[in-house]
Amino acid sequence: MAYKKIKVEWDNQKKGGKRMQENIFMSCDDIAKLLTIKVSTIYAWIHFEQLPKGIYVKLGRKPIFFKEKVINWIMSGANLNPKVKKGNRKNV
């Protein structure tokens, strides 16, 4: 998956200017493994807008999570927002 290969490089001053790489994005699969929940639960949280704002962006239909923001969210208690009801769907 292309977004897993996206990496950021920066100079690490403490290690003699060596170049380091770190993944800054996580997929729904990564988040599900980290929280030991089903991937469908992540998608439900996204659908009902229960995750904090700014923790992810969508690339097309795929949500991509910011690793640093996810870790901060987990460390602060991983609280979910109240469920937001989506529009009524009529069976046709």
N, C-alpha and C positions, 0 to 999 in steps of 0.2 A: 504494500500500500504506500502510495507516494507520500502521504502526510507523515508516516512514520520515519521516512528518510529525511525529512526536513530537519536540518541541524543548524545550530548557531555556533559560530566560532568567536572566541574572544581571547585577548591576551591576559594571561594570569601572571600578574606582577609578582606574586609571592613565590612562584616556582620558576623564577629566572626567565620570564617571558615566553614560556612554552605555550604552544597553541593547544587548546582543549576543545572538545566537542561534547555537547550534551543535548539530548532530546528535550525539546520544550513543549511538545504536544503529546496528547494521549488520546487513544480511541475509546469508544464505548466498551470494547472488550477489555482494554487495560483497566478502566475504571471499575468494571464489574469484578475483575480478578482482585483488584486492590481492596474493594469493599466486601468481597465474597457474597455478591448478589447476582441475580440474573441480568443479562443484557436488556431484556424486555423491561425490567424495572427502571433502568436508566432512561429508556425511551419514553416510558410513562411519565417519569419526572419531568422530562423535557416537554412532553405534550401538555401536561397540566401546569407548566411554568413553576415548578417547585424548587428548582435549583437557583442559587443566587445569580443575579445578573453579572455578566462579564466572565463567568467561569468557563464558557464555551462560545464558539461561533459555529456557524454552519457553512460548510463548503459544499454547495449544491444542497443535497438532502442529508449529507453526513455531518453529524456534530463532531467537532474537534475541540478537545478540552486543553486548557492551558495548565501544564503540570504544576507550576508554582502556585497558581490560584487554587487548584484542587487540593494540594497539600495544606495550604493555609486554611481552607474551608474545613478539612478533616481535623486539623489541629485545634480549630476553634469550636469543635463539637458537631460538625456536619449537620447542622439544623436545616430542615427543609421549609420552604415557604408554604403557606396554606394553598390548597388546590384551587385552581382557577377553572371554573366551568367553561367549557368550550361551547360554541353554538349548537343548537338542536339539529340533529340529523334526521331527515325524514326518509323512511324506507319507501322506495319508488317501485 
